Amino acid sequence: MTNPVTQAATLLKEHRESIDRLDAILVYTLGERFKHTQAVGKLKAEHDLPPSDPSREAAQIARLEDLAVQANLDPDFAKAFLNFIIQEVIRHHRKHQE
């Protein structure tokens, strides 16, 4: 019979390995997302379009909140996370227009 502490340590290690893999997926996914938003920023700058699109941002936030509910993730957290990303994207878009 396995010692409960050893069994817990094994489960903890497995959870942490999964978390590490998911963190890597998040980082690479964000990198890919920002590659596309950089291209959008360049297009906007070339065509003198505003760096921010409030109607799209609102739609994306609503979409992400719905996805968060489906994924059992706190929608307020999802909204805050997307708002953070949007602000970073807008900052990059403004840099392209300078």
ChimeraX attribute file (.defattr): number of C-alpha atoms within 10 A of each C-alpha:
attribute: neighborCount
match mode: 1-to-1
recipient: residues
	/A:1	4
	/A:2	7
	/A:3	8
	/A:4	9
	/A:5	9
	/A:6	10
	/A:7	12
	/A:8	12
	/A:9	12
	/A:10	12
	/A:11	12
	/A:12	12
	/A:13	12
	/A:14	12
	/A:15	12
	/A:16	12
	/A:17	12
	/A:18	12
	/A:19	12
	/A:20	12
	/A:21	11
	/A:22	12
	/A:23	12
	/A:24	12
	/A:25	12
	/A:26	12
	/A:27	11
	/A:28	12
	/A:29	12
	/A:30	13
	/A:31	12
	/A:32	12
	/A:33	13
	/A:34	16
	/A:35	12
	/A:36	12
	/A:37	18
	/A:38	17
	/A:39	13
	/A:40	16
	/A:41	25
	/A:42	20
	/A:43	15
	/A:44	18
	/A:45	18
	/A:46	11
	/A:47	10
	/A:48	10
	/A:49	14
	/A:50	13
	/A:51	20
	/A:52	17
	/A:53	11
	/A:54	9
	/A:55	9
	/A:56	10
	/A:57	14
	/A:58	12
	/A:59	11
	/A:60	16
	/A:61	20
	/A:62	15
	/A:63	12
	/A:64	17
	/A:65	21
	/A:66	15
	/A:67	14
	/A:68	17
	/A:69	13
	/A:70	11
	/A:71	10
	/A:72	9
	/A:73	13
	/A:74	12
	/A:75	19
	/A:76	12
	/A:77	12
	/A:78	19
	/A:79	18
	/A:80	13
	/A:81	13
	/A:82	17
	/A:83	16
	/A:84	11
	/A:85	15
	/A:86	18
	/A:87	12
	/A:88	14
	/A:89	20
	/A:90	18
	/A:91	14
	/A:92	17
	/A:93	24
	/A:94	17
	/A:95	13
	/A:96	18
	/A:97	17
	/A:98	6
